[in-house]
């Protein structure tokens, strides 16, 4: 994925696509910083996690822009999210998440207070492949049915 980002930076430069270029350079910088911190080259899952973090950050910005009634910034940020989503794997459906949560319930036999235990079991299986807010919602729903 890193190679694809590097190639797309070159294409954006040739096409003079300033917005795409800025977003991709930001991601490239975040990847390089993480590699320097860890002193190793990142794998696909780690790169996906960085892109996911960038998307989450922009979603938080949008909620702040809405409070400030800044439509111009909302549109720009949504456009950046659209670019970043091109590099994300397809997210798991609620049904797929639900089946993994069911598996966790069979193995852990949780009580109402075991949200952390269930999330600890489920998270490694869905990280980077699912919206964690949706995962949390599914777990809470199933725990409330106990």
GROMACS elastic network, one bead per residue, 0.5 to 0.9 nm:
[ bonds ]
;  ai    aj funct       b0    kb
    1     4     6  0.50108   500
    1     5     6  0.63028   500
    1     6     6  0.86954   500
    1    43     6  0.88186   500
    1    44     6  0.64265   500
    1    47     6  0.74489   500
    1    48     6  0.83652   500
    1    87     6  0.75395   500
    2     5     6  0.51140   500
    2     6     6  0.62727   500
    2     7     6  0.86854   500
    2    28     6  0.78510   500
    2    31     6  0.84094   500
    2    42     6  0.88447   500
    2    43     6  0.89234   500
    2    44     6  0.79623   500
    2    47     6  0.73583   500
    3     6     6  0.50460   500
    3     7     6  0.61510   500
    3     8     6  0.85055   500
    4     7     6  0.50985   500
    4     8     6  0.60328   500
    4     9     6  0.85557   500
    4    87     6  0.87327   500
    5     8     6  0.50324   500
    5     9     6  0.61549   500
    5    10     6  0.88046   500
    5    24     6  0.66459   500
    5    25     6  0.86780   500
    5    27     6  0.83668   500
    5    28     6  0.73877   500
    5    87     6  0.81840   500
    6     9     6  0.51189   500
    6    10     6  0.66058   500
    6    11     6  0.88866   500
    6    24     6  0.81239   500
    6    25     6  0.86669   500
    6    28     6  0.76810   500
    7    10     6  0.52062   500
    7    11     6  0.63763   500
    7    12     6  0.87038   500
    8    12     6  0.59972   500
    8    13     6  0.84686   500
    8    20     6  0.86790   500
    8    21     6  0.81809   500
    8    24     6  0.77823   500
    9    12     6  0.50793   500
    9    13     6  0.61840   500
    9    14     6  0.87051   500
    9    20     6  0.78096   500
    9    21     6  0.57072   500
    9    22     6  0.87983   500
    9    24     6  0.62436   500
    9    25     6  0.70813   500
   10    13     6  0.50737   500
   10    14     6  0.62851   500
   10    15     6  0.86345   500
   10    21     6  0.83745   500
   11    14     6  0.50865   500
   11    15     6  0.60908   500
   11    16     6  0.83738   500
   11    17     6  0.84660   500
   11    21     6  0.86855   500
   12    15     6  0.50289   500
   12    16     6  0.57791   500
   12    18     6  0.71677   500
   12    19     6  0.86607   500
   12    20     6  0.63341   500
   12    21     6  0.54146   500
   12    24     6  0.89193   500
   13    17     6  0.64316   500
   13    18     6  0.75293   500
   13    20     6  0.89523   500
   13    21     6  0.65696   500
   14    17     6  0.78632   500
   15    18     6  0.85955   500
   16    19     6  0.89115   500
   16    21     6  0.80858   500
   17    20     6  0.56439   500
   17    21     6  0.60770   500
   17    22     6  0.86776   500
   18    21     6  0.50337   500
   18    22     6  0.60515   500
   18    23     6  0.86602   500
   19    22     6  0.51986   500
   19    23     6  0.62998   500
   19    24     6  0.86419   500
   19    76     6  0.88601   500
   19    79     6  0.86721   500
   19    80     6  0.75932   500
   20    23     6  0.52066   500
   20    24     6  0.60600   500
   20    25     6  0.84261   500
   20    80     6  0.75092   500
   20    83     6  0.68623   500
   21    24     6  0.52499   500
   21    25     6  0.59681   500
   21    26     6  0.84825   500
   22    25     6  0.51919   500
   22    26     6  0.61595   500
   22    27     6  0.87632   500
   23    26     6  0.51210   500
   23    27     6  0.64001   500
   23    28     6  0.86919   500
   23    80     6  0.65083   500
   23    83     6  0.76230   500
   23    84     6  0.76523   500
   24    27     6  0.50434   500
   24    28     6  0.60494   500
   24    29     6  0.84958   500
   24    83     6  0.84613   500
   24    84     6  0.80152   500
   25    29     6  0.60366   500
   25    30     6  0.85597   500
   26    29     6  0.50913   500
   26    30     6  0.62349   500
   26    31     6  0.86577   500
   26    54     6  0.89930   500
   27    30     6  0.50321   500
   27    31     6  0.61465   500
   27    32     6  0.85770   500
   27    50     6  0.76014   500
   27    51     6  0.67695   500
   27    54     6  0.76186   500
   27    84     6  0.86618   500
   28    31     6  0.51141   500
   28    32     6  0.61729   500
   28    33     6  0.86326   500
   29    32     6  0.50755   500
   29    33     6  0.61094   500
   29    34     6  0.86173   500
   30    33     6  0.51347   500
   30    34     6  0.62479   500
   30    35     6  0.86353   500
   30    50     6  0.71377   500
   30    51     6  0.87459   500
   30    54     6  0.88764   500
   31    34     6  0.52163   500
   31    35     6  0.61925   500
   31    36     6  0.86736   500
   31    42     6  0.76880   500
   31    46     6  0.87266   500
   31    47     6  0.66712   500
   31    50     6  0.69181   500
   31    51     6  0.88072   500
   32    35     6  0.50097   500
   32    36     6  0.61619   500
   32    37     6  0.85949   500
   32    41     6  0.87182   500
   32    42     6  0.89348   500
   33    36     6  0.51095   500
   33    37     6  0.61823   500
   33    38     6  0.86610   500
   34    38     6  0.61091   500
   34    39     6  0.81809   500
   34    40     6  0.86744   500
   34    41     6  0.87966   500
   34    42     6  0.79152   500
   34    50     6  0.86282   500
   35    38     6  0.51677   500
   35    39     6  0.55003   500
   35    40     6  0.53925   500
   35    41     6  0.55673   500
   35    42     6  0.62203   500
   36    40     6  0.70641   500
   36    41     6  0.85259   500
   37    40     6  0.81771   500
   38    41     6  0.80347   500
   38    42     6  0.85462   500
   42    45     6  0.79728   500
   42    46     6  0.57273   500
   42    47     6  0.63341   500
   43    46     6  0.54024   500
   43    47     6  0.63362   500
   43    48     6  0.86914   500
   44    47     6  0.51316   500
   44    48     6  0.60767   500
   44    49     6  0.85715   500
   45    48     6  0.50039   500
   45    49     6  0.61296   500
   45    50     6  0.87414   500
   45   127     6  0.83533   500
   45   128     6  0.67683   500
   46    50     6  0.63828   500
   46    51     6  0.87930   500
   46   128     6  0.85723   500
   47    50     6  0.51341   500
   47    51     6  0.63774   500
   47    52     6  0.85850   500
   48    51     6  0.51119   500
   48    52     6  0.60329   500
   48    53     6  0.85406   500
   48    87     6  0.76815   500
   48    88     6  0.63476   500
   48    89     6  0.79372   500
   48   128     6  0.61542   500
   48   129     6  0.89026   500
   49    53     6  0.61119   500
   49    54     6  0.86488   500
   49   127     6  0.78714   500
   49   128     6  0.57925   500
   50    53     6  0.50210   500
   50    54     6  0.62858   500
   50    55     6  0.87334   500
   51    54     6  0.50043   500
   51    55     6  0.62987   500
   51    56     6  0.86559   500
   51    84     6  0.66724   500
   51    85     6  0.82139   500
   51    87     6  0.75870   500
   51    88     6  0.72682   500
   52    55     6  0.50841   500
   52    56     6  0.61803   500
   52    57     6  0.86103   500
   52    84     6  0.82279   500
   52    85     6  0.84067   500
   52    88     6  0.74572   500
   52   128     6  0.70952   500
   53    56     6  0.50106   500
   53    57     6  0.61188   500
   53    58     6  0.86374   500
   54    57     6  0.51259   500
   54    58     6  0.63238   500
   54    59     6  0.87193   500
   54    81     6  0.83057   500
   54    84     6  0.79255   500
   55    58     6  0.51409   500
   55    59     6  0.61965   500
   55    60     6  0.87045   500
   55    80     6  0.83563   500
   55    81     6  0.57494   500
   55    82     6  0.89976   500
   55    84     6  0.67971   500
   55    85     6  0.77597   500
   56    59     6  0.50490   500
   56    60     6  0.62959   500
   56    61     6  0.86603   500
   56    81     6  0.89142   500
   57    60     6  0.51934   500
   57    61     6  0.63240   500
   57    62     6  0.88120   500
   58    62     6  0.62355   500
   58    63     6  0.88418   500
   58    77     6  0.62952   500
   58    78     6  0.78475   500
   58    80     6  0.80193   500
   58    81     6  0.69050   500
   59    62     6  0.50729   500
   59    63     6  0.65917   500
   59    64     6  0.89184   500
   59    77     6  0.79602   500
   59    78     6  0.80413   500
   59    81     6  0.79394   500
   60    63     6  0.53059   500
   60    64     6  0.65838   500
   60    65     6  0.88016   500
   61    64     6  0.50945   500
   61    65     6  0.61243   500
   61    66     6  0.86137   500
   61    73     6  0.89675   500
   61    74     6  0.81591   500
   61    77     6  0.78032   500
   62    66     6  0.61160   500
   62    67     6  0.86879   500
   62    70     6  0.89798   500
   62    73     6  0.77283   500
   62    74     6  0.54840   500
   62    75     6  0.87836   500
   62    77     6  0.68140   500
   62    78     6  0.77532   500
   63    66     6  0.51278   500
   63    67     6  0.65354   500
   63    68     6  0.88959   500
   63    74     6  0.85110   500
   64    67     6  0.51480   500
   64    68     6  0.64585   500
   64    69     6  0.86715   500
   64    70     6  0.88706   500
   65    69     6  0.59685   500
   65    70     6  0.51993   500
   65    71     6  0.73515   500
   65    72     6  0.89731   500
   65    73     6  0.66771   500
   65    74     6  0.61337   500
   66    70     6  0.61618   500
   66    71     6  0.72955   500
   66    74     6  0.72005   500
   67    70     6  0.78963   500
   68    71     6  0.88065   500
   69    72     6  0.89419   500
   69    74     6  0.87926   500
   70    73     6  0.55703   500
   70    74     6  0.63288   500
   70    75     6  0.89003   500
   71    75     6  0.61929   500
   71    76     6  0.86279   500
   72    75     6  0.54399   500
   72    76     6  0.63757   500
   72    77     6  0.87360   500
   73    76     6  0.50627   500
   73    77     6  0.60124   500
   73    78     6  0.84581   500
   74    77     6  0.52198   500
   74    78     6  0.60709   500
   74    79     6  0.85599   500
   75    78     6  0.51072   500
   75    79     6  0.61479   500
   75    80     6  0.87007   500
   76    79     6  0.51389   500
   76    80     6  0.63926   500
   76    81     6  0.88364   500
   77    81     6  0.62682   500
   77    82     6  0.86569   500
   78    81     6  0.50103   500
   78    82     6  0.62312   500
   78    83     6  0.87698   500
   79    82     6  0.50602   500
   79    83     6  0.64757   500
   79    84     6  0.88388   500
   80    83     6  0.51268   500
   80    84     6  0.63089   500
   80    85     6  0.86552   500
   81    84     6  0.50214   500
   81    85     6  0.60253   500
   81    86     6  0.88121   500
   82    85     6  0.51601   500
   82    86     6  0.67690   500
   83    86     6  0.55465   500
   83    87     6  0.76813   500
   84    87     6  0.56613   500
   84    88     6  0.70407   500
   85    88     6  0.50824   500
   85    89     6  0.81546   500
   86    89     6  0.80976   500
   88    91     6  0.80169   500
   88   128     6  0.81261   500
   88   129     6  0.83901   500
   89   128     6  0.77815   500
   89   129     6  0.65728   500
   90   129     6  0.68906   500
   90   130     6  0.82875   500
   91   128     6  0.79684   500
   91   131     6  0.69816   500
   92    95     6  0.80450   500
   92    96     6  0.60012   500
   92    97     6  0.65590   500
   92   126     6  0.79417   500
   92   129     6  0.58466   500
   92   130     6  0.50428   500
   92   131     6  0.78199   500
   93    96     6  0.52498   500
   93    97     6  0.63599   500
   93    98     6  0.85381   500
   93   130     6  0.76613   500
   94    97     6  0.50743   500
   94    98     6  0.59453   500
   94    99     6  0.86598   500
   94   130     6  0.87737   500
   94   134     6  0.74105   500
   94   135     6  0.79499   500
   94   138     6  0.78425   500
   95    99     6  0.62601   500
   95   100     6  0.88114   500
   96    99     6  0.52495   500
   96   100     6  0.65534   500
   96   101     6  0.87786   500
   97   100     6  0.52282   500
   97   101     6  0.62342   500
   97   102     6  0.86184   500
   97   122     6  0.86618   500
   97   126     6  0.76067   500
   97   130     6  0.76360   500
   97   134     6  0.83914   500
   97   135     6  0.64729   500
   97   138     6  0.76094   500
   98   102     6  0.60649   500
   98   103     6  0.85997   500
   98   135     6  0.80315   500
   98   138     6  0.64954   500
   98   139     6  0.80558   500
   98   142     6  0.88643   500
   99   103     6  0.62472   500
   99   104     6  0.86834   500
  100   103     6  0.50146   500
  100   104     6  0.63211   500
  100   105     6  0.87415   500
  100   122     6  0.66963   500
  100   125     6  0.78702   500
  100   126     6  0.84596   500
  101   105     6  0.62563   500
  101   106     6  0.87330   500
  101   118     6  0.75704   500
  101   119     6  0.85726   500
  101   121     6  0.85402   500
  101   122     6  0.64055   500
  101   135     6  0.83013   500
  101   138     6  0.76091   500
  101   139     6  0.65472   500
  101   142     6  0.82595   500
  102   105     6  0.50156   500
  102   106     6  0.63067   500
  102   107     6  0.87391   500
  102   142     6  0.84296   500
  103   106     6  0.51428   500
  103   107     6  0.63066   500
  103   108     6  0.85592   500
  103   122     6  0.88337   500
  104   107     6  0.51921   500
  104   108     6  0.58273   500
  104   109     6  0.78176   500
  104   110     6  0.86008   500
  104   118     6  0.62799   500
  104   119     6  0.87598   500
  104   121     6  0.63655   500
  104   122     6  0.66870   500
  105   108     6  0.52409   500
  105   109     6  0.51311   500
  105   110     6  0.62164   500
  105   118     6  0.73236   500
  105   142     6  0.88443   500
  106   109     6  0.56863   500
  106   110     6  0.85792   500
  107   110     6  0.86916   500
  108   117     6  0.80177   500
  108   118     6  0.73878   500
  108   121     6  0.85880   500
  110   113     6  0.77070   500
  110   114     6  0.55554   500
  110   115     6  0.80833   500
  110   117     6  0.77749   500
  110   118     6  0.72886   500
  110   143     6  0.78665   500
  110   146     6  0.86792   500
  111   114     6  0.54749   500
  111   115     6  0.83334   500
  111   143     6  0.71836   500
  111   146     6  0.71534   500
  112   115     6  0.72009   500
  112   140     6  0.88838   500
  112   143     6  0.54988   500
  112   144     6  0.67670   500
  112   145     6  0.87959   500
  112   146     6  0.68033   500
  113   116     6  0.80518   500
  113   117     6  0.88206   500
  113   143     6  0.82746   500
  114   117     6  0.51692   500
  114   118     6  0.62702   500
  114   119     6  0.85886   500
  114   143     6  0.81331   500
  115   118     6  0.52803   500
  115   119     6  0.60718   500
  115   120     6  0.84717   500
  115   136     6  0.86094   500
  115   139     6  0.71416   500
  115   140     6  0.71573   500
  115   143     6  0.74734   500
  116   119     6  0.50878   500
  116   120     6  0.59243   500
  116   121     6  0.86094   500
  117   120     6  0.50707   500
  117   121     6  0.64217   500
  117   122     6  0.87986   500
  118   121     6  0.51532   500
  118   122     6  0.61724   500
  118   123     6  0.84689   500
  118   139     6  0.73680   500
  119   122     6  0.50094   500
  119   123     6  0.55936   500
  119   124     6  0.88238   500
  119   135     6  0.82634   500
  119   136     6  0.73934   500
  119   139     6  0.74697   500
  120   123     6  0.56225   500
  120   124     6  0.73691   500
  121   124     6  0.67791   500
  121   125     6  0.76587   500
  122   125     6  0.54773   500
  122   126     6  0.64971   500
  122   127     6  0.84816   500
  122   135     6  0.83254   500
  123   126     6  0.53231   500
  123   127     6  0.55038   500
  123   132     6  0.80654   500
  123   135     6  0.83506   500
  124   127     6  0.54716   500
  125   128     6  0.89854   500
  125   129     6  0.83400   500
  126   129     6  0.51504   500
  126   130     6  0.55488   500
  126   131     6  0.84610   500
  126   132     6  0.81108   500
  126   135     6  0.83797   500
  127   130     6  0.63061   500
  127   131     6  0.82869   500
  127   132     6  0.75736   500
  128   131     6  0.77863   500
  128   132     6  0.85963   500
  129   132     6  0.89119   500
  130   133     6  0.86307   500
  130   134     6  0.76228   500
  130   135     6  0.72072   500
  131   134     6  0.53659   500
  131   135     6  0.64276   500
  131   136     6  0.88320   500
  132   136     6  0.60700   500
  132   137     6  0.84903   500
  133   136     6  0.51329   500
  133   137     6  0.62262   500
  133   138     6  0.87380   500
  134   138     6  0.61986   500
  134   139     6  0.86357   500
  135   138     6  0.51865   500
  135   139     6  0.62444   500
  135   140     6  0.86324   500
  136   139     6  0.51483   500
  136   140     6  0.61042   500
  136   141     6  0.85442   500
  137   140     6  0.51137   500
  137   141     6  0.60663   500
  137   142     6  0.86220   500
  138   141     6  0.51143   500
  138   142     6  0.62247   500
  138   143     6  0.85927   500
  139   142     6  0.52092   500
  139   143     6  0.60731   500
  139   144     6  0.85599   500
  140   143     6  0.50767   500
  140   144     6  0.60837   500
  140   145     6  0.87692   500
  141   144     6  0.52110   500
  141   145     6  0.66178   500
  142   145     6  0.52200   500
  142   146     6  0.69681   500
  143   146     6  0.54777   500
